[in-house]
Amino acid sequence: MDFEPITRPLSDAEARAEAERIITQSFQPAAPPVRHFPTSFRDDTEVPAYGDTPPVHQDDKRIVPAWAAGIAVASIGVGAGSVGLGCCAWLVLQGLASVTLYGVLMVTLPLAGLAMVATAIGGAISKARSAVTKNVFEGPVTHHTEIHNNSTTRGAFFARTRNEIR
């Protein structure tokens, strides 16, 4: 590029030539165009029917060890069991999600009735046992009760009172 300062004005022909040079230079690509290359290759040629080495039969002799088969069976059982437990938990939680007061009362009503019957039977048996007298003692009975009220209360927040009863 010519960077010399221009000291005199350009003539019309020089200005036109300079303008054409600037326009052609600005519209030319800065670098040559990029050529695109393929990133993969596929060989579509036919494979020959026979070659130098004949094919060799290779038997499939995969033997699974007993411990590997046991682990596989155990993992299937654990998976099935966990699915069953998950279904049970889901059913229980679905049932708990739909609990209402009437439902709770309907479930606990038979249990409360059973408890009342058991309490009544226990009370009847207790009364029947107390009605039978086994040991009857006849004689004077003396009963002495002495109450000594010596109050020794101390403390503001934590107080302790001692009453002696004899």
Sequence and secondary structure as in RCSB ss.txt:
>XXXX:A:sequence
MDFEPITRPLSDAEARAEAERIITQSFQPAAPPVRHFPTSFRDDTEVPAYGDTPPVHQDDKRIVPAWAAGIAVAS
IGVGAGSVGLGCCAWLVLQGLASVTLYGVLMVTLPLAGLAMVATAIGGAISKARSAVTKNVFEGPVTHHTEIHNN
STTRGAFFARTRNEIR
>XXXX:A:secstr
       S   HHHHHHHHHHHHHHHTS SS       S     S   S  SS            HHHHHHHHHH
HHHHHHHHHHHHHHHHHHHHHHT  HHHHHHHHHHHHHHHHHHHHHHHHHHHHHHHS      S       EE  
   B SSS B   EE 
